[in-house]
């Protein structure tokens, strides 16, 4: 192993649609269910659950690849990190108008929570998850564009 390789981690992000990302970086940060986790080369092996949030990879030059990621898990084995999530989208590819429309639809569904007639038709758990995903996509896209969040 080259000396430079000892300071890098191989990262892959996998969704049900296949491999979204496979790169080498200095560090990856994932949204653990109990808080963010930063993983660098030669990290202790682990498997941990992930929540909806931002996953980002930091490179030697300080640049970051950012992703809006869903629920799943991270698997770490020495200097290899596999992020397995139900969905992921690269920050630069997020359609803000579409995300805002999804957020609005989810918010409208959740307002029906107190309507007895609508209760049977609306799956509130799915609506809450849709709201979290949409808000996360907007937050990640804005952060990647350098806007304050």
C-alpha positions in Angstrom: 0.0 0.0 0.0 1.4 3.4 -1.0 1.9 5.9 1.9 -0.7 8.2 0.4 -3.3 5.4 0.3 -3.0 5.1 4.1 -4.7 8.5 4.4 -7.6 7.9 2.1 -10.9 6.0 2.3 -12.7 4.2 -0.5 -16.3 5.3 -0.4 -19.3 3.9 -2.2 -22.9 4.9 -2.0 -25.4 2.2 -3.0 -29.2 2.5 -3.5 -31.8 0.0 -4.8 -31.0 1.4 -8.3 -27.4 0.5 -8.0 -24.1 2.2 -7.3 -24.5 6.0 -7.3 -21.0 6.9 -6.2 -17.6 5.3 -5.9 -14.6 7.5 -5.1 -11.6 7.9 -2.9 -11.6 10.7 -0.3 -10.0 12.0 2.8 -13.1 11.6 4.9 -16.8 10.8 4.7 -19.5 12.1 7.0 -22.8 10.3 7.3 -26.0 11.1 9.2 -26.1 8.4 12.0 -29.3 7.9 13.9 -27.6 9.3 17.0 -25.7 12.1 15.2 -23.2 12.6 12.4 -20.3 10.3 12.1 -17.0 11.2 10.4 -15.0 8.3 9.0 -11.4 8.5 8.0 -8.8 5.9 6.8 -8.2 3.0 9.1 -11.4 3.6 11.1 -12.6 0.9 13.5 -14.9 -1.6 11.7 -18.6 -0.9 12.3 -22.1 -1.2 11.0 -24.5 1.6 12.0 -28.0 2.8 11.1 -28.5 6.0 9.1 -31.3 8.5 9.1 -32.4 10.9 6.4 -29.7 13.6 6.1 -26.6 14.8 4.2 -23.7 12.5 3.4 -20.6 14.3 2.2 -17.1 13.3 1.1 -14.2 15.6 1.7 -11.2 15.5 -0.7 -7.6 16.5 -0.2 -8.2 19.9 -1.7 -11.1 20.6 0.7 -13.8 20.2 -1.9 -16.8 18.2 -1.0 -19.2 15.9 -2.8 -22.6 16.3 -1.1 -25.6 13.9 -1.3 -29.1 14.0 0.1 -29.4 10.5 1.5 -32.3 8.5 3.0 -32.5 5.8 5.6 -30.2 2.8 5.6 -26.9 1.8 7.1 -23.1 2.4 6.8 -20.6 -0.4 6.8 -17.0 0.4 7.6 -14.1 -2.1 7.2 -10.7 -0.4 7.7 -10.5 2.1 4.8 -13.6 1.0 2.9 -16.9 2.6 3.6 -20.2 1.4 2.0 -23.3 3.6 2.5 -26.4 1.6 1.7 -29.6 3.8 1.6 -33.1 3.7 0.2 -32.4 6.8 -1.9 -29.6 9.2 -2.6 -29.2 12.2 -4.9 -26.1 14.2 -5.6 -26.5 17.8 -4.5 -25.9 19.4 -7.9 -28.6 17.2 -9.5 -31.4 18.1 -7.1 -34.3 19.9 -8.8 -35.3 22.5 -6.2 -38.6 23.2 -7.8 -39.6 19.5 -7.7 -38.3 19.2 -4.1 -40.4 22.3 -3.0 -43.5 20.8 -4.7 -43.0 17.5 -2.9 -42.5 19.3 0.4 -45.8 21.3 -0.2 -47.7 18.1 -1.1 -46.4 16.3 2.1 -47.3 19.3 4.2 -50.9 19.4 2.8 -51.3 15.7 3.5 -50.2 16.2 7.1 -52.8 19.0 7.6 -55.5 16.4 7.1 -54.4 14.6 10.2 -57.3 16.0 12.2 -59.9 15.3 9.5 -61.7 12.0 10.4 -62.8 11.4 6.8 -59.3 11.7 5.5 -57.5 9.7 8.2 -58.2 6.4 6.4 -56.9 7.6 3.1 -53.7 9.3 4.2 -50.7 7.3 5.3 -49.2 9.8 7.8 -45.9 7.9 8.2 -45.3 8.0 4.5 -46.3 11.7 4.3 -43.9 12.5 7.2 -41.1 10.6 5.5 -41.8 12.4 2.2 -41.7 15.8 4.0 -38.3 14.9 5.6 -36.9 13.8 2.3 -38.0 16.9 0.5 -36.7 19.2 3.2 -33.4 17.4 3.2 -33.0 17.6 -0.6 -33.6 21.4 -0.4 -31.2 21.9 2.5 -28.4 19.8 0.8 -28.9 21.6 -2.5 -28.8 25.0 -0.9 -25.7 24.2 1.2 -23.9 22.9 -1.9 -24.8 26.2 -3.7 -23.2 28.1 -0.8 -26.4 29.5 0.6 -26.9 29.8 4.3 -29.3 27.2 5.8 
